Amino acid sequence: MRFETFLLWPVLAGLAACSPSQDWRDVALEVPGLKAQLPCKPDRTTREVPLGQRMVPLQVAGCESGSAMLTLTTARLQAGDDVAAILQGWQQASAARLQTTSAGQPAQAWVPRGMLNVPGAQRVRWQGRDAKGQPVHFDGVWGAWLS
C-alpha cells in the first residue's frame, strides 16, 4: 500500500481570487489526477526534508503573485509510514519556519472527498514572520490519500 500526502501551502497576503490581473492556470502535480489552480506560472523543484524517521523528497511548485507566495508540495510515503505523525511534523516545521505557533484560529479538519480521514488532515490560518522578519499571513492545508 502506498500513501500520497500533500500540503498546500499558500501564504496569502491580499490575493484577490477573481482579479483580472492574475493569470490563473491549472497546475498538474506529481500525483496522477491531482491538479490545482495558481494565479501565476510556478517554478518547480524537488528537495529532501526529514519527515518522520527518514528523508522524504518533496516536489514543490510555487510562484509569487502580487504580494502572495503560493506553493504546492507533495510527497510520496512508503508503506508503514505513520501518516498522522508525518503530517504533524510537517505542520510543526511549517510553524517554526514562519516563526509562529498554532495560536491563530484553531485548526479545522480538512478531509475533502477522496482524502483519508487521519489526524493531521487539517486547515490552519496563522500569523507569522518571514525570514526577513516581515509579518505574513499563512493559510495551509494538509491531507493524505491512497494511490
C-alpha positions, 0 to 999 in steps of 0.5 A: 500500500502506498500513501500520497500526502500533500500540503498546500501551502499558500501564504496569502497576503491580499490575493484577490481570487477573481482579479483580472490581473492574475493569470490563473492556470491549472497546475498538474502535480506529481500525483496522477489526477491531482491538479490545482489552480495558481494565479501565476506560472510556478517554478518547480523543484524537488528537495529532501526534508526529514519527515518522520524517521527518514528523508522524504523528497518533496516536489514543490511548485510555487510562484509569487503573485502580487504580494502572495507566495503560493506553493504546492508540495507533495510527497510520496510515503512508503508503506508503514509510514505513520501518516498522522505523525508525518503530517504533524511534523510537517505542520510543526516545521511549517510553524517554526519556519514562519516563526509562529505557533498554532495560536491563530484560529484553531485548526479545522479538519480538512478531509475533502472527498477522496482524502483519508480521514487521519489526524493531521488532515487539517486547515490552519490560518496563522500569523507569522514572520518571514525570514526577513522578519516581515509579518505574513499571513499563512493559510495551509492545508494538509491531507493524505490519500491512497494511490 
